[in-house]
């Protein structure tokens, strides 16, 4: 990554470049699944949900995890880009995000054995015959091995060689559709217990063939997908990869494995590693490590240092000074937020104000900034009384 020579600005808000993509700052809106898609396609909900973050001044706005296959969705409400009909629906959103000054990203994923369930407020309850009677029949997911994600879930189909190749090609096709849909950045979702993570972790991958066994075998799917996505993605646009840096409770994937994977991904043209954690042994909210502010930042720091690749830090980063310090200390290159932005979509403006950025209101559209600057001028003329 590069940044402008103007070092008087906080690092968080200095423009930077990834490959040929110019970013107005280092604030990233993490993918946030909305469970509001219709047959995989985004709706007006997504336009408003994502659009407000672009209006609020973020540098990158990611759409939610988006399935590369229909069977790769977690729920019936999950997003997808597995059909050409999805492209136009996303283009409406990407045009708006870019028009508001942000770069737009898509996270491509596949639920694998975590498919066929209800939304998170049901604790991802496996679908039942009662759901089928309501028009939402369960479907069988796929995975590295025929091991269910949780009690009560259907045993997934263990992919054979031809099935693995078809899945890899589904990522390539999804990346091509994402380019057509106007996305600037593609993130491969290899975390949170989804299909790629299921191949990476020996807790879910019991294979003894070339797609399992030792670390190199278990990494093979991730690396093949990265190669296909990088080849399909324009050379002047970046590719990210999200990894669960550690499995968490009872896990078998650790930071040494993550560093090895990150090095191999960098060699295949991946530009940024987003460092998350957990998910292989249960729901996404399982207690993998203590949930303290910045609890996943050390993962990003180690990957950045030892794998010589740019990283994105995520995980209870809520305060501008906290985000700025992470960058100043060289722990990461980008700062990602999610739930804090739900509370305050204009968080970048707040960050600019608190970090002393002159002209912080310029992060907003002119339609907003003009009125707010006028209010500030009136306040200054009025004085403290």
C-alpha positions as CSV (number, residue, x, y, z in Angstrom):
1,X,0.0,0.0,0.0
2,X,1.0,3.6,-0.6
3,X,-0.2,6.8,1.0
4,X,0.0,10.4,0.2
5,X,2.9,12.5,1.4
6,X,0.7,14.7,3.6
7,X,1.6,13.2,6.9
8,X,-0.1,16.0,8.9
9,X,-3.3,14.0,8.5
10,X,-4.1,11.1,10.8
11,X,-3.0,7.9,9.1
12,X,-6.6,6.6,9.3
13,X,-7.7,9.4,7.0
14,X,-4.8,9.7,4.6
15,X,-5.6,8.6,1.1
16,X,-3.9,5.4,0.0
17,X,-3.7,3.2,-3.0
18,X,-4.1,-0.6,-3.4
19,X,-2.7,-1.7,-6.8
20,X,-4.4,0.9,-9.1
21,X,-7.3,1.6,-6.8
22,X,-7.3,5.0,-5.0
23,X,-8.9,5.0,-1.6
24,X,-9.9,8.2,0.2
25,X,-9.0,6.7,3.6
26,X,-8.2,3.5,5.4
27,X,-11.7,2.9,6.9
28,X,-13.4,-0.3,5.8
29,X,-17.0,-1.3,6.2
30,X,-16.9,-5.0,7.0
31,X,-19.3,-7.3,5.2
32,X,-22.5,-7.6,7.3
33,X,-25.0,-10.3,6.4
34,X,-28.5,-8.9,6.3
35,X,-30.6,-12.1,5.5
36,X,-32.8,-9.9,3.3
37,X,-31.9,-11.0,-0.2
38,X,-34.5,-12.4,-2.5
39,X,-33.4,-15.5,-4.4
40,X,-29.9,-14.3,-3.8
41,X,-30.4,-10.8,-5.2
42,X,-30.0,-7.6,-3.2
43,X,-33.0,-5.4,-2.6
44,X,-33.7,-1.7,-1.8
45,X,-32.7,-2.6,1.8
46,X,-29.1,-3.3,0.7
47,X,-29.0,-0.1,-1.4
48,X,-29.9,2.0,1.7
49,X,-27.9,-0.1,4.2
50,X,-24.7,0.1,2.1
51,X,-25.3,3.5,0.6
52,X,-25.4,5.3,4.0
53,X,-21.9,4.0,4.7
54,X,-20.6,5.4,1.5
55,X,-22.3,8.8,2.2
56,X,-20.7,8.7,5.7
57,X,-17.2,8.8,4.4
58,X,-15.8,5.3,4.5
59,X,-13.0,4.4,2.1
60,X,-14.2,0.9,1.3
61,X,-17.8,-0.4,1.6
62,X,-18.1,-4.2,1.4
63,X,-21.3,-5.9,0.5
64,X,-22.2,-8.9,2.7
65,X,-20.8,-12.4,2.2
66,X,-22.1,-13.5,-1.2
67,X,-22.5,-17.1,-2.2
68,X,-20.8,-18.4,-5.3
69,X,-23.3,-21.3,-5.5
70,X,-27.0,-21.5,-4.6
71,X,-26.3,-24.4,-2.3
72,X,-23.5,-22.3,-0.8
73,X,-25.9,-20.0,1.0
74,X,-26.5,-20.4,4.7
75,X,-30.1,-19.4,4.6
76,X,-32.8,-18.6,2.1
77,X,-32.2,-14.9,2.8
78,X,-28.5,-15.0,2.0
79,X,-26.9,-13.0,-0.8
80,X,-25.6,-14.7,-4.0
81,X,-24.0,-13.9,-7.3
82,X,-24.3,-17.4,-8.8
83,X,-26.5,-16.3,-11.7
84,X,-26.2,-13.7,-14.4
85,X,-29.6,-12.2,-13.2
86,X,-27.8,-11.0,-10.0
87,X,-25.4,-8.7,-11.9
88,X,-27.7,-5.8,-12.7
89,X,-29.1,-5.8,-9.2
90,X,-25.6,-5.3,-7.7
91,X,-24.6,-2.7,-10.3
92,X,-27.3,-0.4,-9.0
93,X,-25.6,-0.6,-5.6
94,X,-22.0,-0.3,-6.8
95,X,-22.8,2.7,-8.9
96,X,-24.2,4.4,-5.9
97,X,-21.3,3.5,-3.6
98,X,-18.7,4.7,-6.1
99,X,-20.7,7.8,-6.9
100,X,-20.5,8.7,-3.2
101,X,-16.7,8.5,-3.2
102,X,-16.1,5.0,-1.7
103,X,-14.6,1.9,-3.3
104,X,-17.1,-1.1,-3.4
105,X,-16.1,-4.6,-2.4
106,X,-17.7,-8.0,-2.5
107,X,-17.0,-10.9,-0.3
108,X,-17.3,-14.2,-2.1
109,X,-18.0,-17.2,0.1
110,X,-19.6,-20.7,0.4
111,X,-21.2,-22.0,3.5
112,X,-20.3,-25.6,2.9
113,X,-21.6,-27.7,5.7
114,X,-23.1,-24.6,7.4
115,X,-25.7,-24.4,4.7
116,X,-29.5,-25.0,5.1
117,X,-30.2,-23.2,8.3
118,X,-32.1,-20.3,9.8
119,X,-30.8,-16.8,10.4
120,X,-28.5,-15.9,13.4
121,X,-31.4,-15.0,15.7
122,X,-32.4,-18.7,15.5
123,X,-28.8,-19.6,16.4
124,X,-28.5,-20.9,12.8
125,X,-31.0,-23.6,13.6
126,X,-30.9,-26.4,10.9
127,X,-34.0,-26.3,8.6
128,X,-36.6,-28.9,9.4
129,X,-39.6,-30.6,7.8
130,X,-41.7,-27.8,9.2
131,X,-39.6,-25.3,7.3
132,X,-40.2,-27.4,4.2
133,X,-44.0,-27.1,4.7
134,X,-43.5,-23.3,4.8
135,X,-41.8,-23.4,1.4
136,X,-38.2,-23.6,2.7
137,X,-37.1,-27.2,2.3
138,X,-33.7,-28.2,3.8
139,X,-30.8,-29.0,1.4
140,X,-27.7,-30.9,1.9
141,X,-24.4,-28.9,2.0
142,X,-21.0,-30.0,0.9
143,X,-17.7,-30.1,2.7
144,X,-14.3,-31.7,2.9
145,X,-15.6,-34.6,4.9
146,X,-19.1,-35.9,5.8
147,X,-19.1,-34.3,9.2
148,X,-22.1,-32.2,10.3
149,X,-21.6,-28.7,11.4
150,X,-23.6,-29.2,14.6
151,X,-26.0,-31.7,16.2
152,X,-29.2,-31.9,14.2
153,X,-27.6,-30.7,11.0
154,X,-27.6,-32.9,7.9
155,X,-24.4,-34.7,7.1
156,X,-22.8,-32.8,4.2
157,X,-21.7,-34.5,1.0
158,X,-18.0,-35.0,1.0
159,X,-16.8,-33.5,-2.3
160,X,-14.9,-35.7,-4.8
161,X,-12.3,-34.4,-7.2
162,X,-14.8,-33.3,-9.8
163,X,-17.0,-31.6,-7.2
164,X,-14.0,-29.7,-5.8
165,X,-13.1,-28.5,-9.3
166,X,-16.7,-27.4,-9.9
167,X,-16.6,-25.4,-6.7
168,X,-13.3,-23.8,-7.6
169,X,-14.8,-22.8,-11.0
170,X,-17.9,-21.4,-9.2
171,X,-15.6,-18.9,-7.5
172,X,-14.0,-17.9,-10.8
173,X,-17.4,-17.4,-12.4
174,X,-18.6,-15.4,-9.4
175,X,-15.5,-13.2,-9.6
176,X,-16.2,-12.6,-13.3
177,X,-19.8,-11.6,-12.5
178,X,-18.6,-9.4,-9.7
179,X,-16.4,-7.5,-12.2
180,X,-19.4,-7.1,-14.5
181,X,-21.4,-5.9,-11.5
182,X,-18.9,-3.0,-10.9
183,X,-17.0,-4.1,-7.8
184,X,-13.6,-2.7,-7.2
185,X,-12.4,-5.3,-4.6
186,X,-13.0,-9.0,-4.1
187,X,-12.5,-10.7,-0.8
188,X,-12.4,-14.5,-0.6
189,X,-14.1,-15.6,2.6
190,X,-11.9,-18.3,4.0
191,X,-12.9,-17.9,7.7
192,X,-15.7,-18.5,10.2
193,X,-16.1,-22.2,9.6
194,X,-17.3,-21.9,6.0
195,X,-16.2,-24.2,3.1
196,X,-12.6,-23.0,2.7
197,X,-12.1,-23.0,6.5
198,X,-13.6,-26.5,6.5
199,X,-10.8,-27.7,4.2
200,X,-8.1,-25.8,6.1
201,X,-9.0,-27.1,9.6
202,X,-8.3,-30.8,10.5
203,X,-11.4,-30.6,12.7
204,X,-13.5,-30.6,9.6
205,X,-11.1,-32.1,7.0
206,X,-10.4,-35.8,7.6
207,X,-9.4,-36.5,4.1
208,X,-6.3,-38.5,3.2
209,X,-6.0,-37.5,-0.5
210,X,-4.4,-34.5,-2.0
211,X,-7.0,-32.2,-0.6
212,X,-6.4,-33.1,3.0
213,X,-3.8,-34.6,5.4
214,X,-1.0,-32.3,6.1
215,X,-1.1,-28.5,6.0
216,X,-0.1,-28.3,2.3
217,X,-3.0,-30.6,1.4
218,X,-5.5,-28.8,3.5
219,X,-4.4,-25.4,2.0
220,X,-4.8,-26.6,-1.5
221,X,-8.4,-25.5,-2.0
222,X,-7.8,-22.1,-0.6
223,X,-4.8,-21.6,-2.9
224,X,-6.5,-22.9,-6.0
225,X,-9.5,-20.6,-5.4
226,X,-7.1,-17.6,-4.8
227,X,-5.4,-18.4,-8.1
228,X,-8.6,-18.5,-10.0
229,X,-10.0,-15.3,-8.5
230,X,-6.8,-13.4,-9.0
231,X,-6.7,-14.5,-12.6
232,X,-10.3,-13.4,-13.2
233,X,-9.9,-10.2,-11.3
234,X,-8.5,-7.1,-13.1
235,X,-4.8,-6.7,-12.5
236,X,-5.3,-3.1,-11.3
237,X,-7.8,-4.0,-8.6
238,X,-7.0,-5.7,-5.3
239,X,-8.0,-9.1,-3.9
240,X,-8.4,-9.7,-0.2
241,X,-8.6,-13.0,1.7
242,X,-10.4,-13.3,5.1
243,X,-8.9,-15.9,7.4
244,X,-9.8,-17.2,10.8
245,X,-6.4,-16.8,12.3
246,X,-7.1,-19.3,15.0
247,X,-9.9,-21.8,15.4
248,X,-10.6,-20.9,18.9
249,X,-11.9,-23.3,21.6
250,X,-10.8,-26.8,20.9
251,X,-9.3,-25.7,17.6
252,X,-6.4,-27.1,15.6
253,X,-5.6,-24.2,13.3
254,X,-3.2,-21.7,14.8
255,X,-1.2,-18.6,14.0
256,X,1.8,-20.5,12.6
257,X,-0.6,-22.1,10.1
258,X,-2.1,-18.7,9.3
259,X,1.3,-17.1,8.6
260,X,2.1,-20.0,6.3
261,X,-1.2,-19.6,4.4
262,X,-0.7,-15.8,4.2
263,X,2.7,-16.2,2.6
264,X,1.3,-18.6,0.0
265,X,-1.6,-16.3,-0.7
266,X,0.7,-13.3,-1.2
267,X,2.7,-15.3,-3.7
268,X,-0.5,-15.9,-5.6
269,X,-1.3,-12.2,-5.8
270,X,-3.6,-11.7,-2.8
271,X,-3.0,-8.1,-1.6
272,X,-4.6,-7.9,1.9
273,X,-5.3,-10.5,4.6
274,X,-8.3,-9.7,6.8
275,X,-7.6,-11.4,10.2
276,X,-10.7,-12.7,12.0
277,X,-11.0,-15.8,14.2
278,X,-13.2,-18.8,15.1
279,X,-16.2,-20.4,13.7
280,X,-15.2,-24.0,13.0
281,X,-16.7,-25.5,16.1
282,X,-20.0,-23.6,16.4
283,X,-21.9,-20.4,15.6
284,X,-20.1,-17.2,14.7
285,X,-20.6,-15.8,18.2
286,X,-18.8,-18.7,20.0
287,X,-16.4,-17.4,22.6
288,X,-13.1,-18.1,20.9
289,X,-11.0,-15.4,22.6
290,X,-12.0,-12.7,25.2
291,X,-14.0,-10.0,23.5
292,X,-12.0,-7.0,24.5
293,X,-11.4,-3.9,22.2
294,X,-9.1,-4.9,19.3
295,X,-9.0,-8.5,20.4
296,X,-8.0,-9.7,16.8
297,X,-5.5,-6.9,16.1
298,X,-2.5,-9.0,17.2
299,X,-3.3,-11.5,14.5
300,X,-3.2,-8.8,11.8
301,X,0.1,-7.5,13.3
302,X,1.8,-10.9,13.2
303,X,0.6,-11.7,9.6
304,X,1.8,-8.3,8.4
305,X,5.2,-8.7,10.0
306,X,5.9,-12.3,9.2
307,X,4.2,-12.8,5.9
308,X,5.1,-9.4,4.5
309,X,1.6,-8.7,3.3
310,X,-0.8,-5.9,4.0
311,X,-3.5,-6.6,6.7
312,X,-6.9,-5.4,7.7
313,X,-7.7,-5.3,11.4
314,X,-11.2,-6.1,12.7
315,X,-12.8,-6.8,16.0
316,X,-14.3,-4.4,18.5
317,X,-12.5,-1.4,17.1
318,X,-14.9,1.4,18.0
319,X,-12.9,4.5,18.9
320,X,-11.0,6.8,16.4
321,X,-8.0,7.1,18.7
322,X,-7.8,3.3,19.0
323,X,-8.0,2.9,15.2
324,X,-5.3,5.5,14.6
325,X,-3.0,3.9,17.2
326,X,-3.2,0.5,15.4
327,X,-2.0,2.1,12.2
328,X,0.6,4.3,13.9
329,X,2.0,1.2,15.6
330,X,2.3,-0.7,12.3
331,X,-0.1,-3.4,13.4
332,X,-2.3,-3.2,10.3
333,X,-2.8,-1.2,7.1
334,X,-6.6,-0.9,7.1
335,X,-9.2,-0.7,9.9
336,X,-12.5,-2.5,9.5
337,X,-15.7,-1.8,11.5
338,X,-19.2,-3.3,11.3
339,X,-21.5,-3.0,14.3
340,X,-20.1,0.4,15.3
341,X,-21.1,1.7,11.9
342,X,-24.6,0.4,12.4
343,X,-24.8,2.8,15.4
344,X,-23.0,5.6,13.6
345,X,-22.8,5.4,9.8
346,X,-21.0,8.8,9.8
347,X,-18.2,7.4,12.1
348,X,-15.5,8.5,9.6
349,X,-16.7,12.1,10.2
350,X,-16.5,11.6,13.9
351,X,-13.0,10.2,13.5
352,X,-11.9,13.2,11.6
353,X,-13.3,15.6,14.2
354,X,-11.8,13.7,17.1
355,X,-8.4,13.2,15.4
356,X,-8.1,16.9,14.5
357,X,-8.5,16.6,10.7
358,X,-9.0,20.0,9.2
359,X,-12.1,20.0,6.9
360,X,-13.4,16.7,8.3
361,X,-16.9,17.7,7.1
362,X,-15.6,17.3,3.5
363,X,-15.9,13.5,4.1
364,X,-19.6,14.0,3.6
365,X,-21.3,14.8,0.3
366,X,-21.4,18.5,-0.7
367,X,-25.2,18.5,-0.1
368,X,-24.5,17.8,3.6
369,X,-21.2,19.4,4.1
370,X,-22.3,22.9,2.9
371,X,-25.1,23.1,5.4
372,X,-23.0,21.8,8.3
373,X,-20.1,24.1,7.5
374,X,-22.6,27.0,7.5
375,X,-23.8,26.0,10.9
376,X,-20.2,25.9,12.2
377,X,-19.6,29.4,10.8
378,X,-22.8,30.7,12.5
379,X,-21.7,29.2,15.8
380,X,-18.2,30.8,15.4
381,X,-19.8,34.2,14.8
382,X,-22.2,33.8,17.7
383,X,-19.4,33.2,20.1
384,X,-19.6,31.2,23.4
385,X,-22.7,33.2,24.6
